[in-house]
Amino acid sequence: MSTIIETFDLHKYYYMKNWVVKALRGINLKVNEGEYLSIWVHLARGKPLSST
C-alpha cells in the first residue's frame, strides 16, 4: 500500500499575550491507503468536535 499522509517531528505552537501553548510536540504520523484516521479535539467553548 502507498502512504497518503506522513509527517515527522510536527510541532504546533499558539502564541498568546504572555505565554505559549505547545499544542503538538514532535508528532510522527503515517497513514497508508485503505487505513482509517479519526481525530478528536476539544474546543474552548466546551463542545467536542469529532472528524472521521
C-alpha positions in Angstrom: 0.0 0.0 0.0 1.1 3.6 -0.6 1.4 6.2 2.1 -1.2 9.0 1.8 -0.4 11.1 4.9 3.0 11.3 6.6 4.6 13.7 9.0 7.7 13.6 11.2 8.5 15.7 14.2 5.5 18.0 13.8 5.2 20.9 16.2 2.4 23.5 16.6 2.6 26.5 19.0 -0.1 29.1 19.8 1.4 32.4 21.0 -0.8 34.2 23.5 -0.1 37.6 25.1 2.3 36.4 27.8 2.7 32.6 27.2 3.0 29.9 24.6 0.7 26.8 24.2 2.6 23.8 22.9 -0.3 22.0 21.2 1.8 19.4 19.3 5.2 18.3 20.4 7.1 16.1 17.9 4.2 14.2 16.4 5.0 11.4 14.0 2.1 10.1 11.8 1.8 7.7 8.9 -1.5 6.7 7.2 -1.5 4.2 4.4 -4.0 3.8 1.7 -7.1 1.9 3.0 -6.5 2.8 6.6 -8.9 4.9 8.7 -7.9 8.0 10.7 -10.1 9.6 13.4 -9.2 12.9 15.1 -10.9 14.1 18.3 -10.4 17.6 19.5 -11.8 19.6 22.4 -12.9 23.2 21.6 -12.5 26.1 24.0 -16.3 26.5 24.1 -16.7 23.1 25.8 -18.3 21.4 22.8 -16.3 18.4 21.4 -15.7 18.1 17.7 -15.1 14.7 16.0 -13.8 14.3 12.5 -13.5 10.9 10.8 
